[in-house]
Amino acid sequence: MALDFTAIDFETANSSNASACAVGLVRVRGGEIVDQTGWLIRPPAGHDVFFELNVRIHGIQPEDVADAAGWSDQLADLVAFTGDDVLVAHNAGFDMAVIKRACDATGDDFPAYRYACSLQVARKVYRLDSYRLPFVAAEAGFGDFPHHNATADALACAHVMIDAARRVGADSVEALAEAVGVRVSQLAAAEAPAVSFAVA
């Protein structure tokens, strides 16, 4: 098996997991970054108020997403990019809850993605004072980047997983997870409890 996965990161408008306002996606094949993309999202109705805290963190304003595609309209694009990949995110419980809750809010079926958490992996592989993404990415050799830009965060997450796999000699996400003692989970109806806004 090759080290193939898609790293993903969401930014949200407020404390609701359904309030996705941006996504970043980075495709990895054979341990190499081969593609990346990202776009703004108009959050679902009822979840579209922008909290000052969130705006201060990611800089996305309500007017920035006014003409963006809504969750239902861009879900197919997300699925087309990720395909059957295992998804990887830093604090994956948050990002998987965004997918589940945004689909709940719009009535869309959510994809039953398999996923792994780079935060959990980092805690097993690195010895750091902080496991926030900028510190972990720096340890992985991916230095200064615009944290809370969704695509930049997904790129940082991808670098972390690639570096961790190299350090333990793993050639797949599954092998990496097994080597360090974390799970590759699957997004299912019983999963993704509401997760409050977290700064990773």
C-alpha positions as CSV (number, residue, x, y, z in Angstrom):
1,M,0.0,0.0,0.0
2,A,1.1,3.5,-0.7
3,L,0.8,6.5,1.6
4,D,-2.3,7.9,-0.1
5,F,-4.8,10.2,1.6
6,T,-6.6,13.6,1.5
7,A,-5.9,16.1,4.2
8,I,-8.9,18.3,5.0
9,D,-9.5,21.4,7.1
10,F,-12.7,23.4,7.7
11,E,-13.2,26.9,9.1
12,T,-16.6,27.7,10.7
13,A,-18.6,30.9,11.0
14,N,-19.6,30.3,14.6
15,S,-19.7,27.6,17.3
16,S,-22.0,25.4,15.3
17,N,-20.3,22.5,13.6
18,A,-22.7,23.0,10.7
19,S,-21.4,26.5,10.0
20,A,-18.7,25.6,7.5
21,C,-17.5,28.7,5.7
22,A,-14.3,27.4,4.1
23,V,-12.6,24.1,3.3
24,G,-9.1,23.2,2.3
25,L,-8.1,19.9,0.6
26,V,-4.7,18.4,-0.1
27,R,-4.2,15.2,-2.0
28,V,-1.3,12.9,-1.2
29,R,-0.1,10.0,-3.4
30,G,2.8,7.8,-2.5
31,G,3.8,10.2,0.3
32,E,4.0,13.2,-2.0
33,I,1.6,16.2,-2.2
34,V,0.2,16.1,-5.7
35,D,-2.8,18.5,-5.6
36,Q,-4.5,21.1,-3.4
37,T,-7.6,23.2,-3.5
38,G,-9.9,25.2,-1.3
39,W,-12.9,27.4,-1.5
40,L,-15.3,29.5,0.6
41,I,-18.7,28.1,1.6
42,R,-21.9,29.9,2.4
43,P,-23.0,28.3,5.7
44,P,-26.4,26.6,5.8
45,A,-29.4,28.7,6.8
46,G,-29.7,28.9,10.5
47,H,-26.0,28.4,11.0
48,D,-24.8,31.4,9.0
49,V,-24.2,34.1,11.7
50,F,-20.5,35.0,11.9
51,F,-19.2,35.2,15.5
52,E,-16.6,37.9,16.2
53,L,-14.3,35.2,17.7
54,N,-14.4,33.1,14.6
55,V,-13.8,36.1,12.3
56,R,-10.9,37.2,14.4
57,I,-9.3,33.7,14.1
58,H,-9.8,33.1,10.3
59,G,-10.5,36.5,8.9
60,I,-13.5,35.4,6.9
61,Q,-16.3,38.0,6.9
62,P,-20.0,37.4,6.0
63,E,-19.6,39.4,2.8
64,D,-16.8,37.1,1.7
65,V,-19.2,34.2,1.5
66,A,-22.3,36.0,0.2
67,D,-21.8,34.8,-3.4
68,A,-20.1,31.5,-2.5
69,A,-21.8,28.2,-3.2
70,G,-23.8,26.7,-0.3
71,W,-23.0,23.4,1.4
72,S,-25.3,21.3,-0.8
73,D,-24.0,22.9,-4.0
74,Q,-20.3,22.2,-3.2
75,L,-20.6,18.9,-1.5
76,A,-20.2,17.1,-4.8
77,D,-17.0,19.0,-5.5
78,L,-15.6,17.9,-2.1
79,V,-16.5,14.3,-2.8
80,A,-15.1,14.5,-6.3
81,F,-11.7,15.7,-4.9
82,T,-11.5,13.2,-2.0
83,G,-12.8,10.1,-3.8
84,D,-12.4,7.0,-1.7
85,D,-9.4,8.4,0.2
86,V,-8.9,8.2,3.9
87,L,-9.3,11.7,5.2
88,V,-6.8,13.2,7.6
89,A,-7.3,16.3,9.8
90,H,-5.7,17.9,12.8
91,N,-8.3,17.3,15.5
92,A,-10.3,15.2,13.1
93,G,-13.3,14.9,15.4
94,F,-14.0,18.6,14.7
95,D,-13.7,18.4,10.9
96,M,-15.7,15.1,10.7
97,A,-18.5,16.7,12.8
98,V,-18.6,19.6,10.4
99,I,-19.3,17.2,7.5
100,K,-22.0,15.4,9.5
101,R,-23.7,18.4,11.0
102,A,-23.6,20.5,7.8
103,C,-25.2,17.6,5.9
104,D,-27.8,17.3,8.8
105,A,-28.6,21.0,8.4
106,T,-29.1,20.7,4.6
107,G,-30.7,17.3,4.4
108,D,-27.8,15.9,2.4
109,D,-26.5,12.4,2.8
110,F,-23.0,12.5,4.3
111,P,-20.2,10.4,2.8
112,A,-19.1,7.5,5.1
113,Y,-15.5,8.6,5.1
114,R,-12.7,6.7,6.8
115,Y,-10.5,9.2,8.7
116,A,-7.5,9.5,10.9
117,C,-6.4,12.3,13.2
118,S,-2.9,14.0,12.8
119,L,-3.2,15.4,16.3
120,Q,-3.4,11.9,17.8
121,V,-0.6,10.8,15.6
122,A,1.6,13.8,16.5
123,R,1.1,13.1,20.2
124,K,2.5,9.6,19.7
125,V,5.4,10.5,17.3
126,Y,6.6,13.9,18.6
127,R,7.7,15.2,22.0
128,L,6.4,18.8,22.0
129,D,5.3,21.4,24.6
130,S,2.2,22.1,22.4
131,Y,0.5,20.0,19.8
132,R,-1.3,22.9,18.1
133,L,-0.9,22.6,14.3
134,P,1.8,25.3,13.9
135,F,4.1,23.7,16.4
136,V,3.5,20.2,15.0
137,A,4.0,21.3,11.4
138,A,7.2,23.0,12.3
139,E,8.5,19.8,13.9
140,A,7.6,18.1,10.6
141,G,9.6,20.6,8.7
142,F,6.8,22.7,7.4
143,G,7.5,26.1,8.8
144,D,5.7,29.4,8.8
145,F,2.2,29.3,7.2
146,P,-1.0,31.3,7.5
147,H,-2.7,29.3,10.3
148,H,-6.5,29.1,10.0
149,N,-6.4,29.5,6.2
150,A,-8.1,26.2,5.4
151,T,-5.9,25.2,2.5
152,A,-2.7,26.1,4.4
153,D,-3.9,24.1,7.4
154,A,-4.7,21.1,5.3
155,L,-1.2,21.4,3.7
156,A,0.4,21.5,7.1
157,C,-1.6,18.5,8.2
158,A,-0.5,16.6,5.1
159,H,3.2,17.4,5.9
160,V,2.7,16.1,9.5
161,M,1.3,12.8,8.3
162,I,4.0,12.3,5.7
163,D,6.7,13.1,8.2
164,A,5.2,10.9,10.9
165,A,4.9,8.0,8.4
166,R,8.6,8.4,7.4
167,R,9.7,8.5,11.0
168,V,8.0,5.2,11.9
169,G,8.6,3.5,8.5
170,A,4.9,3.3,7.6
171,D,3.7,3.1,4.0
172,S,0.0,3.8,4.5
173,V,-2.3,5.6,6.8
174,E,-3.4,2.3,8.2
175,A,0.2,1.2,8.9
176,L,1.0,4.5,10.5
177,A,-2.1,4.3,12.7
178,E,-1.2,0.7,13.8
179,A,2.4,1.6,14.4
180,V,1.6,4.4,16.8
181,G,-1.6,3.0,18.3
182,V,-4.4,5.2,17.0
183,R,-7.5,4.3,15.2
184,V,-8.7,4.8,11.6
185,S,-12.3,5.5,12.2
186,Q,-15.3,5.8,10.0
187,L,-17.9,8.5,9.8
188,A,-21.2,6.9,10.6
189,A,-24.7,8.0,11.7
190,A,-24.0,7.2,15.3
191,E,-20.8,9.2,15.3
192,A,-19.8,12.8,15.1
193,P,-21.4,14.2,18.3
194,A,-21.6,18.0,18.3
195,V,-18.1,19.3,19.0
196,S,-17.8,22.9,20.1
197,F,-15.5,25.2,18.3
198,A,-11.9,24.3,19.0
199,V,-8.7,26.0,18.0
200,A,-6.3,23.3,16.8
